[in-house]
Amino acid sequence: MNLFYFLDYLDNLFPSEFALKDDRIGLQIHSGNIEIENLLIAYEITPEVVAEAVGNKCDTILVFHPLIYQPLREINQAERVGRLTTLLLKNNISLISLHTRFDVVLNGTSFLFAKELGLENCKILDKNSNNENYGMGCYGNFPEFLTLDEFLEKLYQIANSPLKHCEGRSRRIKSVGIVGGSGSSFIDKAIKLDLDAFITSDVSYHNFHITKNKITLVDAGHYETEKFIVPSLTQIITNDKQHEFNSIIPSQIVTNPIQYYPFLNINNNNTKFVNNNIKV
C-alpha cells in the first residue's frame, strides 16, 4: 500500500478540513518508506507500542492521539516526544495521527461510546458551521428513563473505572450527551439542548460547581471514553478490500497512564470498585 495513497484515503474518510482548528493531524513522522506493508493501529504512542510494532514488523503506526503537539525545536532524549520520535525513526516506522478527524465524523469517537451505552437516535451535539454532517460529540436517548443510580451503574460497566459526577435537575435520566475525551467546553451546549446528562472527561472542580442542579455531569475518564476507537478503526480499514497491506494489527497495549487507588485493574471487566453512589 502506497503511503501517500493511504493518506489520501484517510483524508477522504476523515476529512481534515472538519478537524478542530490547529489540531496536529496527518503524517507526523516519515521514516522514508513509501510503501506500507504492515500497519499497526493504536490509541497513542508509548515505548511499549513501538516495541509492539517492531515485534509485528510494522513499518507504519496509525494513532488517534498525536505524538507531536508543539513545533519541535530539538529532538532531545531527555523528554518524551524527542525520545519517542527517535525510537520510531531508529526502527524505520512512520506515524500518522487522526485525532479530531475521527471525533467529528458520524459513528466516530462519541458515537462509539453512545452505542456501547445503549443510546438510540443519536445526533451530532455541536455541528460544524460549514457542514452539518460533521461535528463534535453526540446525544441520544435511552429507550426508557433510568434512575440516576441505574445510569451510573450502566456507565460504570462500560467505562470500567471510577466515575466523578454531580447531580442535575432530576434523578431520572433519558437524554444523554457525550463528548469523548476532554469535552468540558461543550457543557453549555448540552444544557441548551435540555439534556438530562452529559458525559465527558477531564472536568474541573469548578465546572462541577457551575453545572450542579442544571444537568447531571459525569467525568468517565479520558482513556475510558475513547477506548473503542482502535477496534473501530481496525474494522473500518480491514473491511475495505481495496487496501493491500500484508497485515492490519490492532494494538493490544493499554496506554492509559492513570492508575487508581485502591487498586483497580481496568482490564478486568469483573473488577469491583467501591463507590457510595454505585451499587456493586
C-alpha positions as CSV (number, residue, x, y, z in Angstrom):
1,M,0.0,0.0,0.0
2,N,1.5,3.3,-1.1
3,L,1.8,5.6,2.0
4,F,0.5,8.7,0.2
5,Y,-2.4,6.9,-1.3
6,F,-3.3,5.8,2.2
7,L,-3.0,9.4,3.5
8,D,-5.5,10.5,0.7
9,Y,-7.8,7.6,1.6
10,L,-7.8,8.6,5.3
11,D,-8.5,12.2,4.3
12,N,-11.5,11.2,2.2
13,L,-12.8,9.1,5.0
14,F,-12.0,11.5,7.8
15,P,-11.7,15.0,6.2
16,S,-9.0,17.1,7.8
17,E,-11.0,20.3,6.9
18,F,-13.5,19.5,9.6
19,A,-11.0,18.7,12.4
20,L,-10.7,21.2,15.2
21,K,-8.6,24.2,14.4
22,D,-4.8,23.8,14.9
23,D,-5.1,20.1,15.6
24,R,-2.0,18.0,14.9
25,I,-3.1,15.5,12.3
26,G,-1.8,13.6,9.3
27,L,1.7,12.3,8.7
28,Q,3.8,13.3,11.8
29,I,6.9,11.2,11.2
30,H,8.0,9.8,7.8
31,S,10.7,7.1,8.1
32,G,11.4,7.4,4.3
33,N,9.4,4.2,3.3
34,I,7.0,4.8,0.5
35,E,5.2,1.5,0.8
36,I,3.2,0.3,3.9
37,E,3.4,-3.4,4.4
38,N,2.2,-3.9,8.0
39,L,0.1,-1.4,9.7
40,L,-0.4,-1.1,13.5
41,I,-3.5,0.8,14.7
42,A,-3.0,2.2,18.2
43,Y,-4.6,4.8,20.6
44,E,-1.3,6.6,21.1
45,I,2.5,6.2,21.1
46,T,4.4,4.8,24.1
47,P,7.6,2.8,24.1
48,E,5.5,-0.4,24.6
49,V,3.5,0.4,21.4
50,V,6.7,0.9,19.4
51,A,8.0,-2.4,20.7
52,E,4.7,-4.0,19.7
53,A,5.1,-2.5,16.2
54,V,8.7,-3.8,15.9
55,G,7.6,-7.3,17.1
56,N,5.0,-7.4,14.4
57,K,7.3,-6.0,11.7
58,C,5.0,-2.9,11.3
59,D,6.5,-0.1,9.3
60,T,3.7,2.4,10.0
61,I,1.5,3.2,13.0
62,L,-1.9,4.9,12.7
63,V,-2.7,6.6,16.1
64,F,-5.6,8.6,17.4
65,H,-3.6,10.8,19.8
66,P,-0.9,12.8,18.0
67,L,2.7,12.5,19.4
68,I,3.8,16.0,18.3
69,Y,1.6,18.8,19.5
70,Q,4.1,21.7,19.5
71,P,6.7,22.5,16.8
72,L,9.9,20.6,17.6
73,R,12.8,22.9,18.3
74,E,15.0,20.0,19.1
75,I,14.9,16.2,19.4
76,N,16.0,15.6,23.0
77,Q,16.3,12.2,24.6
78,A,15.5,13.7,28.0
79,E,11.9,14.4,27.1
80,R,9.0,12.1,26.0
81,V,8.4,13.4,22.5
82,G,12.0,13.5,21.5
83,R,12.6,10.1,22.9
84,L,9.7,8.5,21.1
85,T,10.5,10.3,17.8
86,T,14.0,8.9,17.9
87,L,12.7,5.5,18.7
88,L,10.3,5.5,15.7
89,L,13.0,6.8,13.3
90,K,15.6,4.2,14.6
91,N,13.1,1.5,13.8
92,N,12.1,2.9,10.4
93,I,8.5,3.4,11.5
94,S,6.2,6.2,10.1
95,L,3.5,7.8,12.3
96,I,0.1,9.0,11.2
97,S,-2.4,10.8,13.5
98,L,-6.2,11.2,13.2
99,H,-7.3,12.8,16.4
100,T,-10.3,15.1,15.9
101,R,-10.7,14.0,12.3
102,F,-12.2,10.8,13.9
103,D,-14.0,12.8,16.6
104,V,-16.1,14.8,14.1
105,V,-17.4,12.1,11.8
106,L,-20.7,10.2,12.2
107,N,-20.0,7.0,14.1
108,G,-16.8,8.5,15.4
109,T,-15.4,8.6,19.0
110,S,-18.5,9.8,20.9
111,F,-20.9,7.7,18.8
112,L,-18.9,4.6,19.6
113,F,-19.3,5.2,23.3
114,A,-23.0,6.0,22.9
115,K,-23.6,2.7,21.1
116,E,-21.9,0.8,23.9
117,L,-24.1,2.7,26.4
118,G,-27.2,1.8,24.5
119,L,-28.4,5.2,23.4
120,E,-30.7,5.5,20.4
121,N,-31.4,8.0,17.7
122,C,-28.0,9.7,18.2
123,K,-27.3,13.0,16.6
124,I,-24.3,15.3,16.4
125,L,-24.1,17.5,19.5
126,D,-22.2,20.5,18.1
127,K,-22.5,20.6,14.3
128,N,-19.7,22.1,12.1
129,S,-20.8,25.5,10.8
130,N,-19.8,24.7,7.3
131,N,-21.2,21.1,7.1
132,E,-23.8,19.8,9.5
133,N,-22.8,16.2,8.7
134,Y,-19.7,16.7,10.8
135,G,-19.2,18.0,14.4
136,M,-18.1,17.2,17.9
137,G,-19.9,14.9,20.3
138,C,-23.3,13.3,20.1
139,Y,-26.6,13.0,22.0
140,G,-29.3,10.4,22.1
141,N,-31.9,8.7,24.3
142,F,-32.3,5.6,26.3
143,P,-35.5,3.6,25.4
144,E,-36.8,4.3,28.9
145,F,-35.9,6.5,31.8
146,L,-33.2,5.3,34.1
147,T,-32.8,6.3,37.7
148,L,-29.5,8.1,38.4
149,D,-28.1,5.0,40.2
150,E,-29.1,2.8,37.2
151,F,-27.5,5.3,34.8
152,L,-24.2,5.5,36.8
153,E,-24.0,1.7,37.2
154,K,-24.6,1.2,33.4
155,L,-21.9,3.8,32.6
156,Y,-19.5,2.3,35.2
157,Q,-19.8,-1.1,33.5
158,I,-18.9,0.5,30.1
159,A,-16.1,2.7,31.3
160,N,-14.9,0.1,33.9
161,S,-13.4,2.8,36.0
162,P,-14.4,5.2,38.8
163,L,-16.8,7.9,37.9
164,K,-17.0,11.5,39.1
165,H,-20.3,13.2,38.9
166,C,-22.7,15.9,40.1
167,E,-26.5,15.7,40.1
168,G,-28.5,17.7,37.6
169,R,-32.1,18.9,37.9
170,S,-33.5,15.4,38.1
171,R,-32.5,11.9,39.2
172,R,-34.3,10.5,36.1
173,I,-32.1,10.1,33.1
174,K,-33.1,9.5,29.5
175,S,-31.5,12.1,27.1
176,V,-27.7,12.0,27.3
177,G,-24.9,13.9,25.5
178,I,-21.3,12.6,25.1
179,V,-18.0,14.1,24.1
180,G,-15.3,11.5,24.3
181,G,-12.0,12.9,25.7
182,S,-11.8,16.4,27.1
183,G,-15.2,18.0,26.4
184,S,-15.9,20.5,29.1
185,S,-16.2,23.3,26.6
186,F,-19.4,21.6,25.3
187,I,-21.2,21.5,28.6
188,D,-23.2,24.7,27.8
189,K,-24.3,23.1,24.5
190,A,-25.7,20.1,26.4
191,I,-27.5,22.3,28.8
192,K,-29.1,24.3,26.0
193,L,-30.3,21.1,24.4
194,D,-32.1,20.4,27.8
195,L,-30.4,17.0,28.1
196,D,-30.6,15.0,31.4
197,A,-27.0,14.1,31.5
198,F,-23.6,14.9,29.9
199,I,-20.6,12.5,29.8
200,T,-17.0,13.6,29.1
201,S,-13.7,13.7,30.9
202,D,-11.0,16.0,32.4
203,V,-13.7,18.0,34.1
204,S,-12.5,20.7,36.5
205,Y,-13.8,21.1,40.1
206,H,-15.3,24.4,39.2
207,N,-17.2,23.0,36.2
208,F,-18.9,20.6,38.6
209,H,-19.9,23.6,40.8
210,I,-21.3,25.5,37.8
211,T,-23.2,22.5,36.4
212,K,-24.7,21.2,39.6
213,N,-28.6,21.2,39.5
214,K,-28.6,22.1,35.8
215,I,-27.5,18.8,34.2
216,T,-26.1,15.5,35.6
217,L,-22.4,15.8,34.7
218,V,-20.2,12.7,34.6
219,D,-16.4,12.5,34.2
220,A,-15.9,9.0,33.0
221,G,-12.2,9.2,32.2
222,H,-10.3,10.3,29.1
223,Y,-8.9,6.9,28.0
224,E,-12.2,5.3,29.1
225,T,-14.4,7.4,26.8
226,E,-12.1,6.8,23.8
227,K,-11.1,3.2,24.3
228,F,-13.4,1.9,21.5
229,I,-11.5,3.8,18.8
230,V,-8.8,1.2,17.9
231,P,-11.2,-1.7,17.3
232,S,-13.5,0.5,15.2
233,L,-10.6,1.9,13.1
234,T,-9.3,-1.6,12.6
235,Q,-12.7,-2.9,11.4
236,I,-13.2,0.1,9.0
237,I,-9.8,-0.3,7.3
238,T,-9.8,-4.1,7.3
239,N,-13.3,-4.3,5.7
240,D,-12.1,-2.0,2.9
241,K,-10.8,-4.7,0.4
242,Q,-9.1,-2.2,-1.9
243,H,-6.1,-2.0,0.5
244,E,-3.2,-4.3,0.0
245,F,-1.5,-4.5,3.4
246,N,0.2,-7.7,4.5
247,S,-1.4,-7.2,7.8
248,I,-3.5,-4.7,9.8
249,I,-2.9,-5.2,13.5
250,P,-4.9,-3.6,16.4
251,S,-2.6,-2.7,19.3
252,Q,-3.1,-4.7,22.5
253,I,-1.3,-2.2,24.7
254,V,-3.3,-0.3,27.4
255,T,-1.6,3.1,27.2
256,N,-3.6,4.8,29.9
257,P,-1.0,6.3,32.3
258,I,-3.6,6.8,35.1
259,Q,-3.8,4.2,37.9
260,Y,-6.4,4.1,40.7
261,Y,-6.1,3.7,44.4
262,P,-7.4,1.4,45.9
263,F,-6.1,-0.8,43.1
264,L,-8.4,-1.1,40.1
265,N,-7.5,-3.4,37.2
266,I,-9.1,-1.6,34.2
267,N,-8.5,-4.7,32.0
268,N,-10.7,-6.9,34.2
269,N,-14.4,-6.5,33.5
270,N,-15.2,-8.2,36.8
271,T,-13.3,-5.7,38.9
272,K,-15.4,-4.0,41.6
273,F,-14.8,-0.5,42.8
274,V,-16.5,0.7,46.0
275,N,-18.3,4.0,45.5
276,N,-21.1,5.4,47.7
277,N,-23.2,6.2,44.7
278,I,-22.8,2.9,42.8
279,K,-24.1,-0.4,43.9
280,V,-21.6,-3.1,43.0
